[in-house]
Amino acid sequence: MGNLRGNLRAWSRIGALTAITLVGAPLQWVALRVGARPVYQRLPVLFHRLVCRIIGVRVRVEGQPPRGRSTLLVSNHVSWADITAIASVTPLSFIAKSEVAGWPVFGTFARLQRSVFVDRARRSATAQVNGAIARRLADNEAMVLFAEGTTGEGMRVLPFRSALVGAVKDAAGEQAVRLQPMCICYVARNGLPLGRDGLPRIAWYGDMDLAPHLMDLLRSGDRYEAVISFGEPVAGGVNRKVATRMAEDFARARIRRLRRPP
């Protein structure tokens, strides 16, 4: 009976996600084609807020997200759910690894979100990618870079890679890039503190397969609380290694505070 109830819950959620996608994706595609900036920036925020509601993720914000200013948000990374949680807060796009472009469904969503795909094995992006990043930043947009280069298990922060931050600053050319530390932390499940034992239900890392992890979450009916913290922006002229260390220290401090027993 439990499996049946879980499967019914999962398919009900999939139906809801499909419905909002069938409405939202064509609207976003048209907005991008005609250059309707207010629409293609705000529509993903609404879409991801609905997704969060459907999959059971409540987002709490600390600090001030960037609004209408050219900003590179430098963050930790815990789960595929990070994308929808972060994108539900404010208009922004992501700097994603090139493999994401080829993922079924998620690759399409990433393109509609106006993600820029970068081969992170290289020191810098191609000229085309550099141009895309430079144009976004020159147009007073916010972009998210997951500076660990991979996902972690959510209890700690992996070292931030300054080379990734440096590649974005190189792509921006002469334009000063304002960096802002950001941290995402999943703190509760069904109203109770979320610790190491429960985190793998929402954290996606290591050799976990994406589809089974997603289906397990949709079946479970669990409700999660994610805290997204925004730090104080760092001046664009700061050395990339210094700026990266400041962002990493911010994320570590936030997670320590949020994980501290009440």
Order of alpha helices (4+ residues) and beta strands (2+ residues): alpha-alpha-beta-beta-alpha-beta-alpha-beta-alpha-beta-alpha-beta-beta-alpha-beta-alpha
